Amino acid sequence: MRPDVVVRWVARAWSVASGLVLFAFVFGGGESLRPTGQQTIGLLLFPVGVVAGFAIAWWREAIGGLVTVGSLALFYVWMFAHDGRLPPSPYFLLLAAPGFLFLASAVVRGRRGRSGFPGV
Protein backbone atom coordinates (compact mmCIF):
# COMPACT_ATOMS: atom_id res chain seq x y z
CA MET A 1 0.00 0.00 0.00
CA ARG A 2 1.26 3.51 -0.83
CA PRO A 3 2.40 5.70 2.08
CA ASP A 4 -0.03 8.52 1.26
CA VAL A 5 -2.97 6.09 1.37
CA VAL A 6 -1.88 4.67 4.73
CA VAL A 7 -1.38 8.14 6.23
CA ARG A 8 -4.71 9.33 4.78
CA TRP A 9 -6.65 6.47 6.36
CA VAL A 10 -4.86 6.77 9.69
CA ALA A 11 -5.73 10.48 9.64
CA ARG A 12 -9.36 9.74 8.78
CA ALA A 13 -9.75 7.13 11.53
CA TRP A 14 -8.01 9.37 14.08
CA SER A 15 -10.14 12.36 13.03
CA VAL A 16 -13.34 10.39 13.63
CA ALA A 17 -12.08 9.27 17.05
CA SER A 18 -10.96 12.82 17.96
CA GLY A 19 -14.26 14.27 16.77
CA LEU A 20 -16.22 11.82 18.92
CA VAL A 21 -14.10 12.63 21.98
CA LEU A 22 -14.52 16.37 21.40
CA PHE A 23 -18.29 16.03 20.96
CA ALA A 24 -18.45 13.98 24.16
CA PHE A 25 -16.68 16.75 26.07
CA VAL A 26 -18.79 19.53 24.59
CA PHE A 27 -22.21 17.87 24.76
CA GLY A 28 -21.76 15.12 27.34
CA GLY A 29 -21.67 17.22 30.50
CA GLY A 30 -25.41 17.66 30.72
CA GLU A 31 -24.94 21.29 31.68
CA SER A 32 -26.22 24.22 29.70
CA LEU A 33 -23.42 25.53 27.52
CA ARG A 34 -23.47 29.30 27.88
CA PRO A 35 -19.98 30.55 27.15
CA THR A 36 -18.92 34.14 27.56
CA GLY A 37 -17.91 36.17 24.52
CA GLN A 38 -14.23 35.40 25.05
CA GLN A 39 -14.93 31.71 25.57
CA THR A 40 -16.97 31.66 22.36
CA ILE A 41 -13.88 32.71 20.42
CA GLY A 42 -11.90 29.88 21.95
CA LEU A 43 -14.68 27.37 21.23
CA LEU A 44 -14.91 28.49 17.61
CA LEU A 45 -11.21 27.75 17.23
CA PHE A 46 -11.16 24.56 19.27
CA PRO A 47 -13.17 22.32 18.84
CA VAL A 48 -15.33 23.85 16.07
CA GLY A 49 -12.50 24.90 13.73
CA VAL A 50 -10.58 21.70 14.32
CA VAL A 51 -13.56 19.45 13.59
CA ALA A 52 -14.53 21.54 10.55
CA GLY A 53 -11.01 21.03 9.25
CA PHE A 54 -11.36 17.27 9.74
CA ALA A 55 -14.58 17.26 7.70
CA ILE A 56 -13.06 19.32 4.89
CA ALA A 57 -9.96 17.09 4.84
CA TRP A 58 -12.03 14.04 3.88
CA TRP A 59 -12.49 15.71 0.47
CA ARG A 60 -9.60 18.19 0.29
CA GLU A 61 -6.75 16.98 2.50
CA ALA A 62 -4.48 20.01 2.21
CA ILE A 63 -7.22 22.59 2.78
CA GLY A 64 -8.77 20.64 5.66
CA GLY A 65 -5.37 20.05 7.23
CA LEU A 66 -4.61 23.76 7.00
CA VAL A 67 -7.97 24.64 8.60
CA THR A 68 -7.31 22.21 11.46
CA VAL A 69 -3.70 23.24 12.07
CA GLY A 70 -4.56 26.92 11.64
CA SER A 71 -7.44 26.65 14.13
CA LEU A 72 -5.15 24.91 16.61
CA ALA A 73 -2.43 27.55 16.19
CA LEU A 74 -4.92 30.40 16.58
CA PHE A 75 -6.38 28.65 19.65
CA TYR A 76 -2.93 28.60 21.24
CA VAL A 77 -2.43 32.29 20.38
CA TRP A 78 -5.89 33.12 21.77
CA MET A 79 -5.24 31.14 24.94
CA PHE A 80 -1.89 32.87 25.51
CA ALA A 81 -3.43 36.29 24.89
CA HIS A 82 -6.44 35.52 27.08
CA ASP A 83 -4.78 33.67 29.98
CA GLY A 84 -1.11 34.50 29.58
CA ARG A 85 -0.22 30.81 29.33
CA LEU A 86 -0.33 27.85 26.99
CA PRO A 87 -2.05 24.55 27.77
CA PRO A 88 0.22 22.52 30.07
CA SER A 89 -0.84 19.16 28.59
CA PRO A 90 -0.48 17.75 25.08
CA TYR A 91 -4.17 16.83 24.74
CA PHE A 92 -5.18 19.70 22.47
CA LEU A 93 -2.30 18.82 20.17
CA LEU A 94 -3.13 15.10 20.23
CA LEU A 95 -6.79 15.71 19.42
CA ALA A 96 -5.85 17.93 16.48
CA ALA A 97 -3.00 15.69 15.24
CA PRO A 98 -5.00 14.29 12.30
CA GLY A 99 -4.70 17.73 10.69
CA PHE A 100 -0.93 17.28 10.52
CA LEU A 101 -1.40 13.80 9.05
CA PHE A 102 -3.80 15.12 6.40
CA LEU A 103 -1.17 17.69 5.43
CA ALA A 104 1.54 15.01 5.30
CA SER A 105 -0.63 12.82 3.08
CA ALA A 106 -1.30 15.73 0.71
CA VAL A 107 2.42 16.53 0.49
CA VAL A 108 3.40 12.90 -0.20
CA ARG A 109 0.65 12.54 -2.80
CA GLY A 110 1.68 15.82 -4.43
CA ARG A 111 5.30 14.74 -4.70
CA ARG A 112 4.33 11.40 -6.20
CA GLY A 113 2.10 13.10 -8.77
CA ARG A 114 4.84 15.48 -9.92
CA SER A 115 7.54 12.81 -10.21
CA GLY A 116 5.97 11.35 -13.35
CA PHE A 117 6.37 7.83 -11.98
CA PRO A 118 3.20 6.30 -10.56
CA GLY A 119 3.73 4.84 -7.13
CA VAL A 120 7.00 6.66 -6.50
DOPAGU-939443 format. One record per residue (C-alpha): x, y, z; residue in three letters; residue number from 1. Coordinates in nm, 4 decimals. Example, Ala and Ser with C-alpha at 12.3 -4.5 7.8 and 13.67 -1.06 7.14 Angstrom:
BEGIN
1.2300; -0.4500; 0.7800; Ala; 1 $
1.3670; -0.1060; 0.7140; Ser; 2 $
//
This chain:
BEGIN
0.0000; 0.0000; 0.0000; Met; 1 $
0.1260; 0.3505; -0.0835; Arg; 2 $
0.2400; 0.5702; 0.2076; Pro; 3 $
-0.0031; 0.8519; 0.1259; Asp; 4 $
-0.2968; 0.6093; 0.1370; Val; 5 $
-0.1877; 0.4675; 0.4727; Val; 6 $
-0.1381; 0.8141; 0.6227; Val; 7 $
-0.4709; 0.9327; 0.4776; Arg; 8 $
-0.6648; 0.6465; 0.6356; Trp; 9 $
-0.4862; 0.6765; 0.9686; Val; 10 $
-0.5734; 1.0482; 0.9645; Ala; 11 $
-0.9358; 0.9740; 0.8779; Arg; 12 $
-0.9755; 0.7135; 1.1530; Ala; 13 $
-0.8010; 0.9368; 1.4084; Trp; 14 $
-1.0137; 1.2357; 1.3029; Ser; 15 $
-1.3340; 1.0391; 1.3635; Val; 16 $
-1.2079; 0.9273; 1.7049; Ala; 17 $
-1.0960; 1.2817; 1.7958; Ser; 18 $
-1.4257; 1.4266; 1.6769; Gly; 19 $
-1.6219; 1.1824; 1.8919; Leu; 20 $
-1.4097; 1.2629; 2.1982; Val; 21 $
-1.4523; 1.6370; 2.1396; Leu; 22 $
-1.8286; 1.6035; 2.0956; Phe; 23 $
-1.8453; 1.3983; 2.4160; Ala; 24 $
-1.6679; 1.6747; 2.6073; Phe; 25 $
-1.8792; 1.9528; 2.4595; Val; 26 $
-2.2207; 1.7872; 2.4765; Phe; 27 $
-2.1757; 1.5116; 2.7344; Gly; 28 $
-2.1671; 1.7225; 3.0496; Gly; 29 $
-2.5415; 1.7657; 3.0717; Gly; 30 $
-2.4937; 2.1292; 3.1675; Glu; 31 $
-2.6224; 2.4218; 2.9696; Ser; 32 $
-2.3422; 2.5527; 2.7525; Leu; 33 $
-2.3470; 2.9301; 2.7877; Arg; 34 $
-1.9978; 3.0553; 2.7152; Pro; 35 $
-1.8918; 3.4144; 2.7562; Thr; 36 $
-1.7911; 3.6171; 2.4519; Gly; 37 $
-1.4234; 3.5402; 2.5052; Gln; 38 $
-1.4934; 3.1714; 2.5566; Gln; 39 $
-1.6967; 3.1664; 2.2359; Thr; 40 $
-1.3884; 3.2715; 2.0416; Ile; 41 $
-1.1902; 2.9876; 2.1953; Gly; 42 $
-1.4681; 2.7369; 2.1235; Leu; 43 $
-1.4906; 2.8487; 1.7606; Leu; 44 $
-1.1206; 2.7751; 1.7229; Leu; 45 $
-1.1156; 2.4558; 1.9274; Phe; 46 $
-1.3172; 2.2316; 1.8840; Pro; 47 $
-1.5328; 2.3847; 1.6072; Val; 48 $
-1.2504; 2.4904; 1.3728; Gly; 49 $
-1.0579; 2.1702; 1.4318; Val; 50 $
-1.3560; 1.9449; 1.3586; Val; 51 $
-1.4530; 2.1541; 1.0552; Ala; 52 $
-1.1008; 2.1034; 0.9251; Gly; 53 $
-1.1364; 1.7274; 0.9740; Phe; 54 $
-1.4576; 1.7264; 0.7700; Ala; 55 $
-1.3056; 1.9324; 0.4893; Ile; 56 $
-0.9962; 1.7089; 0.4843; Ala; 57 $
-1.2032; 1.4043; 0.3883; Trp; 58 $
-1.2486; 1.5711; 0.0474; Trp; 59 $
-0.9598; 1.8192; 0.0287; Arg; 60 $
-0.6750; 1.6985; 0.2496; Glu; 61 $
-0.4484; 2.0010; 0.2210; Ala; 62 $
-0.7225; 2.2591; 0.2784; Ile; 63 $
-0.8772; 2.0644; 0.5661; Gly; 64 $
-0.5372; 2.0050; 0.7229; Gly; 65 $
-0.4614; 2.3762; 0.6999; Leu; 66 $
-0.7967; 2.4641; 0.8597; Val; 67 $
-0.7308; 2.2212; 1.1457; Thr; 68 $
-0.3701; 2.3240; 1.2066; Val; 69 $
-0.4565; 2.6924; 1.1638; Gly; 70 $
-0.7435; 2.6651; 1.4131; Ser; 71 $
-0.5151; 2.4910; 1.6612; Leu; 72 $
-0.2430; 2.7548; 1.6189; Ala; 73 $
-0.4924; 3.0398; 1.6584; Leu; 74 $
-0.6377; 2.8655; 1.9646; Phe; 75 $
-0.2927; 2.8600; 2.1238; Tyr; 76 $
-0.2435; 3.2292; 2.0378; Val; 77 $
-0.5893; 3.3124; 2.1772; Trp; 78 $
-0.5239; 3.1142; 2.4942; Met; 79 $
-0.1890; 3.2867; 2.5507; Phe; 80 $
-0.3428; 3.6295; 2.4889; Ala; 81 $
-0.6442; 3.5524; 2.7083; His; 82 $
-0.4784; 3.3671; 2.9982; Asp; 83 $
-0.1111; 3.4497; 2.9582; Gly; 84 $
-0.0218; 3.0811; 2.9326; Arg; 85 $
-0.0333; 2.7849; 2.6993; Leu; 86 $
-0.2055; 2.4548; 2.7772; Pro; 87 $
0.0224; 2.2520; 3.0065; Pro; 88 $
-0.0838; 1.9163; 2.8594; Ser; 89 $
-0.0482; 1.7752; 2.5078; Pro; 90 $
-0.4171; 1.6834; 2.4744; Tyr; 91 $
-0.5180; 1.9698; 2.2465; Phe; 92 $
-0.2304; 1.8816; 2.0170; Leu; 93 $
-0.3132; 1.5097; 2.0228; Leu; 94 $
-0.6792; 1.5706; 1.9425; Leu; 95 $
-0.5848; 1.7928; 1.6481; Ala; 96 $
-0.3003; 1.5692; 1.5241; Ala; 97 $
-0.4999; 1.4285; 1.2299; Pro; 98 $
-0.4702; 1.7726; 1.0688; Gly; 99 $
-0.0932; 1.7283; 1.0521; Phe; 100 $
-0.1400; 1.3797; 0.9047; Leu; 101 $
-0.3797; 1.5117; 0.6400; Phe; 102 $
-0.1169; 1.7693; 0.5430; Leu; 103 $
0.1538; 1.5015; 0.5299; Ala; 104 $
-0.0628; 1.2824; 0.3081; Ser; 105 $
-0.1295; 1.5728; 0.0714; Ala; 106 $
0.2421; 1.6530; 0.0490; Val; 107 $
0.3396; 1.2900; -0.0197; Val; 108 $
0.0652; 1.2539; -0.2800; Arg; 109 $
0.1681; 1.5821; -0.4428; Gly; 110 $
0.5302; 1.4739; -0.4704; Arg; 111 $
0.4332; 1.1404; -0.6198; Arg; 112 $
0.2099; 1.3102; -0.8769; Gly; 113 $
0.4843; 1.5476; -0.9917; Arg; 114 $
0.7537; 1.2807; -1.0213; Ser; 115 $
0.5974; 1.1348; -1.3349; Gly; 116 $
0.6369; 0.7832; -1.1976; Phe; 117 $
0.3195; 0.6303; -1.0557; Pro; 118 $
0.3734; 0.4841; -0.7135; Gly; 119 $
0.7004; 0.6662; -0.6497; Val; 120 $
//
